Amino acid sequence: MRDTDHRDAPPSYPDLLRARIRRLEPPARLPGIDMARGAAVLGMFAAHLVVTAPLEWGSPATWTGLAYGRSSILFATLAGLSLGLSQGDTADPGVRRATVSRRRLAVRAAVVWMLGMLLVLLAVPVNVILPAYGVLFAIAIALVTLPTRALVVLAAFLAVVMPFAVGAINRMTGGADGESTSTIAVMLGWYYPFPLWTAFLAAGLVAGRLLIASSRWTLGLIGVGAALASTGYFVLGPIGNRATEALDGGARTEVGLWLLSRLRDGPHSSGMGEAVGSVGFALAVIGVCTLIGGTRLRWLFWPVRVLGAMPLTAYTAHLAVWAAWIAITRAEGRQFDPMDDFRALDPFWPMALGVTAGCALWAVFVGRGPLETAVSRLAVADLPHRMRRHEV
């Protein structure tokens, strides 16, 4: 009797489990980018669910304030970076691929925007980022065709000029720092004003193309990011913050003082200090995560990478849980504050661990996140089958 050919034996369950866990490995994905995106998701959880003191760099007890404002800018920068990675280092990928890319981006922009508006209707007391994300995807249709040098110039121009333009628009419309509740402001996601936030998208596109061109740019991103963060937070920001305090203290509203106040670096202030400092912070985080992603240390961050592989699902899930709590509490007839009373439950760790566990189980047993899969399929639904391989 001949020996059994073990090569025909089905894989064992541990082997199958390991294979499923390795779905997030190269060449399909860059572990460091998923890690950075997962950190951005957790940062937005913290910004929504944790009461933090204003950030003071000299006081480590306030460093949890890093999550506020910077997480969403990191999220937007990573959106551009993902496009840069998928496009490569050329702005002219060919007529067919360019057409497919634009069509996919247009559908993705519409789907993400509509999902964002549905989340707005849940009436969770946060500024939902997805409508702004949809607007940025629409803008990306034009950006992805620009040469890298043009994107660098555009990002710098917007970061320097748009803080003044956005501030002027907010003054004229009566919305403080984009907090207008008008229908148009909500539909545009103006809390994350696209004229300025396009700079973060463009910076991400540049970073993605550079990482495709050479892995040596990993250290370059850390260095450039640190320089920009230092300039924004320690040079521009203090000037703008002092001018803002003078205005808030009842000083005469002089044009010069108002202009100086637009250099501030407060979270969601749309100041130049915030724009320059936070995009620098984002690039440095991306560089560090990419560096770690190239080592075995990446396995320590596998749960964070899972969140980063399905950020749309994770972000939506935490708002859906919050909305369910609001509905249940309201049904009980209790008087409550949907923000303060929910935060009083200390929900960050239960939410973060619960959503991460759910995403991890989905990644192991199913694969790609449900909302990510839905958006991707909708984006190629009207394309001929032979063109669907040209993906953004």
N, C-alpha and C positions, 0 to 999 in steps of 0.2 A: 504494500500500500504506500503510495507516495505521500510525502508530507503536504500538509495544507499550505497553500500559497497565501502567506499573510499579506501580500500586497493587495489581494482582493478583499481583505477584511474591511468593514466599514470603520471610519474613524471613531475612536473612543469619545465619550462625552467630554472629558477634560480637554482633549485635543480640539474638539469642536468649539468648546467654550473659549479656549485661547485664540482660535482663529477668528471668532466673532469679536473678541476684545481688540484684536489687532486691525480691525477695520479702519481705525483712525490713523494708521501708520502710513508713511510715505510708500509709494509715490502718489497715492490718491489724495492725501492731505498733508499739510505741513503741521506737525504737532504744536509747534510754538505759536502759530497763528490761532489755532483752536484754543490754546491756553490763554492767550491774550483776550480773545473774544469771550471766553468763559469768565475771566477776571472782570471784564466790562459788565457782563450780566450780573455777577455777584455784587459789583459796585453799585449798579442801579437798584438791586434789591436793598442794599444798605441805605442808599439815598432815600428810598421810599419808606423803609420800615424802621430805621434807627434815628433817634433824636441825637444829633451831634452838635457839639459846640463849634463855633467858628474856628476855622483852621488857623493856628499860629505855629509857624515853622519852628520856633524855639521851644514849643511846649508839646512833647510827645503825646501827652494825654489827649490832645485835640487832633491827632493825625488821622483819626477815623473820618474826619472831615474831607480827606482826600477823595472819598467816594463821591461827594456831592459835586455835580457839574462835570468833573473830569471823566467820570465813567461814561457818560453819554457822548462826550467828545471823542473818547477812545473808541466807542462803538461806531461813530460816524467815520472816523479815520480808517477803521478796519473795513468798513464797507467799501471805501475807495481802494484799499489795499487788496481786497479780494478781487476786485475788478482788474487791478493792475496785474495781479498774478495770472489771471485767466487770459488776459489780453497779450501778455508777454511784453517785450521791450520795443515793439513796433507800433506805430500809430496807424499803419496801413496794412491790416491783416488780409486784404483782398476783398473784392466786391461782395462775394457770397457771404463770407464770414462776417463782414461788417454789417451787412443787411440783417443777418440772423441775430447778431449781437444787439442791434438797435431794437429789433422786434421783441426779443426776449426781455430787454431792459424796460421797454414800454409796458409790456404785460406785467412784469414784476412790480414796476412802480404803481400800476393801477391796483393790483391785488393787495400789496402791502398797505397802500393808502386806504383801501376799503376796509381791510382788517383793522387798521388803526381807528377808523371812524366807528366801527362796531365796538371797539374797546372803549372809546370815548363815551358811547351810549350806556356803558355799564355804570357810569357815574362814580367810578373809583376816584378818590381825591388826589390824583396825580396828573401831571402833564404828560400825556401819552406821546411817546416819541415817534410812533409809526407813521402818522400822517406826514410829519416832516421827513421821515425816511423815504416815503413814497415820492415826495417832491424832489428829494436829492437824487433818487434813482432816475427820475425823468430828466433832471439836469445832466446826469452822467451820460445820457445818450449823446450829448455834444462833447463832453469832456474826453471820452475814451478815444476820440479821433485826433486829439491834440498831441503834438510832440512833447516829449518829457520836459524840455527846457521851457516850453510855453506854459506847461502846468506849474512849474516852479515859480515862474513870474506871476502867473495868475493867483496862486496860493498866497504869495507874499503881498501882492496888491490888495487882495480881498481882506487879508488879516490886518492890514494897515489902514485901509480906507473905510471898510464897511462898519467898523465900530462907530464911526461918526454918522454914517448914513442911517444905520439901524437906530442909533440914539435919537436922531432927528425925527425919524418916522414915529418912534414911540412917543416923543414929545407932542407931535402934531395929532396923533390919534388918541392920546390920553392913556396909553398903556404903559405901565412902569415895567421896564425890563422885559417886555414881551408878554406880560400877564393879562393882556386884553382877552375878554371873554366873548368878543364878537364872533359871529359865525365864520366870517372870512378868516380871522386870526386862528380859530380852532381848526378850520379845514386846511390851512397852510402849515399848521404846527408852528406858529410864529414864536412860541416860547423857545424854539430852536431856530432862529431866523435864517432862512436859506441863503440870503445874500452873503452872510458871514460864514455859515456852516459849509458852504461850497468850498471854502478854503481848506477845511479839514478833509473833505472828500478828495480834492485835488492833491493834497499832501499825501493821502493814503495811496492814491494812484501812482504817484511818483515812487513811494516806498516799495510798492509791489513790483514795479518795473525794475527797480534797482536790485531787489532781492532775486529776481529772475536772472538778471544779468550776472550777478556775482554774489556768492555767500559772504564775501568779505564786507559787504555793505551792512551786515548785521552789527558789527562794531561801529560802523559809520553812523547808523541810526541812533545808537546809544549816545555817541558823542554829539551829533547834531541836536538830538533831542534834549540832552542835558544843557547845551548852550542856549537853546531857545527857551527852555523852562527857566533857566537862571535869568535871562533877559526879561522875560515876561513877569516873573514873580518878584524879582528883587531889584529891577531897575524901573520898568514901566509901571508896574502895579502900585508900588508905594506912592508914586507921584499922583496917580489917578485916585487912589484911596483917600489921600489927604485932601484933594480938591473936592471929592464927594462929601467928605465929612464937613468941609467948610460950607458947602451948599446946603447940606441937611441941617447945619447949625444956624441957618438963617442969614448967611452972608448974601450980599446982593448977587443976583443971578447975572453975572457978567459973562460975556461971550468967551473970554479967555479962560475963566474958571470952569465953565461948562466943557470947553474943549479939553482942558486938562483932566476933567473927571472921566472922559472917555478912555483914558489910559488905565483905568482900574482893572483889577484882576479877580473881583468877586465872582463866585460861581453863578452862572447864568446872567451875568451883568452885561454880556456882549461887549465888554471893554477890550481894548487892544492888549492889555496885560494878560487878560484871560485867554484871548485868542492865541497869542504867541506862546504864553507859558503852557497852556493846556495841550496845544498841538505838539509842543516839545515833550511834555510829559507822556503823551500818547506814543510818540515815536520811540522814546526811550523804553517804555514798557514793552512795545512790540519787539525792539531789539533784544531786550533781556529775555523775553519769553522765547524768541527764536533761538537765542544762544542755548538756553536750557533745553529746548526742543531737539537740539542736535546731540544730546547726551542721554544716558540711561536715566537720569533724574526725571525725565519726562514722565516715567511711569508713576512717580509719586503724585503727579498732577493729573492722572487719568480722569478722575471725576470732573475736574475743572475743564478738561479738554472735551469731555462729553457735553457739558453745557455749551461750550463754544461751538460744537458741531451742530447743535440745534438751538441757536439763540432765539429764534422766533417762537419756537414752541415753549421754551423756558420762560421767556418774557411774558407771553400770553398767559401761561399757566399761573404765574404768581398774581396777575391781575384778576384772573378768573376765580382763584381761591378767595381773594379779598372781596370781590363782588358777591360771592356766595355767602361770606360771613355777614356782609351788610344786609343781604336779603333775609337771612335767617334772623338776625337781630331785629330787623324792622318788623318781621312777621310776629315776633314775640311781644311787640307793642312797647318796647323799651325806648326811652329817650337816650340818644347816644351821639357822639361825634365820630363820623366815619374815619377820620384820620387819627385824632388823639386817642380815642378808646381802643382802636385796633393796635396802635403802637404800644399802648399800655400793656398789651398782652405779651410783649417781647417776642414778636413773631419772626424776627430775622432768622434765627438758627433753625427753628422748625420749618420755615418756608424754604430756606436754602438747602437744608439736608433733604427735605421731602421732594422738592423739585429735582435736585441732583440725583437722588435715588431713582425717581421715576424715569428720568432721562437715561440713566445708566442701564436700567432694565430694558428700556426700549431699544437702546443701542445694541445690547447683547442679543436680544431675542428677535428683534425686527430689523434694525438697521437705521437708516436715515430717519430724522425726526418727521413726525406726521405733517406739520405745517410746511416744513422745508420741502418735503416730497410733493405736497399739493401745489405749492407755488411753482416748483420746477416743472411739474407736469402741465400746469396751465400755461406756462411760458412757452412750451413747445407744442401745445395742442394743435395749433393751426399750421405747423410746419410740415412739409413733406418728410417722410421717415428718413430719407437719405441725408437731410440737412440737420437732423436733430443732434448729430455728434458735434456740431460746431456750437459748443455751449459757452456761455459767459460764466 
